[in-house]
Amino acid sequence: MKLELRPDVAVGYKSASQRARVLTETWVLDNLYCPACPCDTLSQAPKGEKVIDFTCSECDEPYQLKSHRHPFGNRVVNSAYQPKVDAISKGTIPNFVFLQYNPMMWKVQNIFVVPKHFISLSMIEERKPLRESARRSGWIGSNILLGNLPADARIPIVENGHKISKTTVRNSWSRFLFLREQSARFRGWLADVLACVRKLDRETFTLAELYAFEDHLARLHPENKNIRPKIRQQLQILRDNGIVEFLGKGNYRISRSY
């Protein structure tokens, strides 16, 4: 994997956003591999695809690329809101690749991928409709709330200019594939509870400490009025899949094998 972008491929494009798109898409085709399987290349999605930029020819995993010259924050502007909500519900949402590049050196600085099994309704925010004076008056966009995700959902491929091994990337991907066995709403609960565990930032924690996030989880899932039982349910699933260990008497530990 080479981290250098190729400015020559963007010659003739006047718009800065168009140049960035061509540069980063070309880099992906030349360098990026599939994190989900042993395939070492990605292919351009057919023209006309609205939410998919690349696919894997071996396992058919779809990817959407988001690129920026600045580091990604907790909120990333994205496409139309309702189609994204529908895609999450139907299970057709793509995986997201976030690529940050250095525009002075034309070099990839950071890349991380968010697998689609981590993408739920609680990480999508509805934006305000465009004003009546806008060309697409009334159109409603969305934001991707990266800040709502557990750290486990952001799988680094390049970190501060250093490449992460393919084995490490693919192991990180496969560790949470059990999420795909759940419905979109259930996946959201699992990811949100895991995010709360990660916010505690230590190896061992208690059920009482997780209950402190009750109001936060209630805001993310206003349709559910039984937050504490739901927390316990998600911990049991995380335990059954080797992510946490139950130590007894309301005490848990992040699995040492994990």
N, C-alpha and C positions, 0 to 999 in steps of 0.2 A: 504494500500500500504506500503510494506516494502522497505526501500532504500538500504538494504544490498545486495550485490552480493554473489553468492555461489561459492567460489573457487573450491569446491569439484567436480563440474560438468565439470571442465576443466582439471582434472587429466588425464595424458596420451597424452595431446597435447604439442608438443615441441615448435611450433611457437608461439611467443607472439601475433601475429595478430589473429591466430586461437583461442588461449585461450580467447582473448578479445571478439571475435565474439561469441563464445559459452556462455561465461558468460553473455554478454549483451542480447543475444537472449533469453536465459533462463529467465533472469530477466523480459523481456517484457512479455513472456508467463505466468509467475507467478504473475505479478503485474499490468501491464498496462491495462487500459480500453479504450474503443472507445470514442474519443472526440466528435464524430459526432452523437451519439445516446445513449440511456440509457444502452447499453450493457456494462457489467463490465469486459469483457475479450476480448482478441484478439487470433486468431488462426494462427498457422503456415501456410504459403502459400504452395501449392503443390510443390513438388520437381520439378526442371526444370524451375521454374519461374525465369526470368532474372532480373526483376526490382521490384518485389513485394516480401517482406519478411513476411508480416502478413496481415490478412484480418479480418474484423468483420463479425461474423456469422449472425448478425441481419440485418445490412444495407449494407453489401458487400463493405464497404469502404476499399481500398487497402492502405497499408503503406510500405514504405521502411525505414529501420533503418540505420542511420549513427551514429557510436559511436567513441568516442575519449577520451583519458585521459586528453587532454588539452582543454581549452575553445575554442569554434568555433569562427573563425574570420570572416572577410567579404567575404572570398573566400574558398570554400570547394571542394576538388578534388572529382570527381564523375566518372561515367561510360562513355561509348561511346557517342560521341556527336550527330551523326546523328539520331540514334534510339530515343534519348531523344527529339530532335527537332520534329521528326515524332509523338512521343507520345503526346507532347504538342498540336500539330496541330489537332490530332485526338481525344483529350480529354481523353486519356488513361493513362496519367501520374499519378503516385501514390501520396499520401500525404507523406511528409517526417517527420520522427521523428529523432531529433538530441539529442543524449544522451551523456553527459559528466560524467565520473566517476573518483573517486579518487583511483589511483592504490595502494596507501599505505594502505588505510583503506578498500579497496574493497567495496566502497559505491557510490551510485548514487549521484551526486552533482547537476547537472542541466539537465532538459529535456524541450525541447520545440518542438512543432509540427508546420509545415508550411502546411496549407491545399492546396490541388492541385488547388483550384480556384485562388490562388495567384501566381501560377507558370506560367510564360510566357517566351517568347523568350528573353526578356531583362534581365532575371536573369540567363541565361545560356551562358557560355563563351566557345568558341572553343579553345582547347589546340593545341600546335604544334604536327604534326605527329611524331611518334616514328622514331628514326634513322634507317638507313638501317641495322645496326649491331644488332638491337634489335630482339628478338624472334618474336615479332608481328610487324615487320617493316611496317610503314605507318599507323598504327592504330591511330585514332584520339579520344582522350578523351575529357572530359568536366569539367568545374568548375561550381559549383552553387554559384552565386554571392549574398550571403546573405545581403551584404551591399547595394544592390539595392532595397531591400524590405522595405516597410513601417513597422514601429514597430508593427502595427496591425496584420501583417502576421506571426509574431513569437509569438505563443500562449504558454505561460509557463505552464508547468505541475508540475515541481519541480524547485524551484529557490533558489540557494545557500543552498541547503539541506532542504528547507521548501516546503511542499506540498501545492499546490494551490487547492482550493475546486473544485470538479467536476462540480458544478453548474457554477462557474465562467469560467472554461475552456470551457464548452459546450455553454455558452452564447456568449463567444468570437468567437467561431467557427461559430455559426448560424448567427451572426450579418452581415457577409459578404457573405452569401450564394447566394445573388442576383447576385454575380459575375458569377455564373455558368450559368446564363441565357445569358451571352455574349459569343461571339466568343473568341478564344484564343488571337487574336490581340487586341480586344477591352478590354479584361481583363488586358492585359499588360498596356494599356494606363491608365486605372483606377488605377491600382496599382502604376504606376509610378507617376501620378499626386498626389495621396494620399501620396506617399513617399516625394514629394516636400513640400506638406502641413506640414507634420510632421517635416521636416528639419527646418521650420520656428520656431518651438518649442514655440508656444504660442496659446492661445485660439482663438483670433481674428486675421484676416489677410486680405490683400487686393488683388484684382486681379492683380494690378500692381506688387506686391511683387512676385506673382507666375510667372508673365511674365519674371522675372529675371532668371528663370530656362529654358528659351526658348532654349538656345544653348545646355544645358544638355539633354533636351528631344529630340532635333533634332538629337543628336548623338545616342540616344537609338532607334529612329524611323526614320532612314534616308530616308525611302520611303515617308514620309509625309512632304509636303512643307507648310502646313498651321497649324503651331504649336499653335498659339494663339486661333484660333477658336476651336481647339481640346481641349485645356485646358478648355475653357468655357463649352464645351460639357460635359467633365468629371465632372466638378463641378456641373452641372445641375443633372447628374445621382447620384452623391454623395448626393446632396440635396434631391432629390426625394426619396432616401432610408434612410434618417434620419441621415446621417453621418455628414453633414455640414448644416448650416442655412445661408440663404441669408439675409443680413441686409439692402440691398439697396445701390446704388451708388458705386458698386464695392467692398463692404465690406462683409466679411463672418465670421462665427464663427463655431468652432467645436461644434456640437450639445450637449447641456447640458444633454439630455437624454442618450447620447452616452458616 
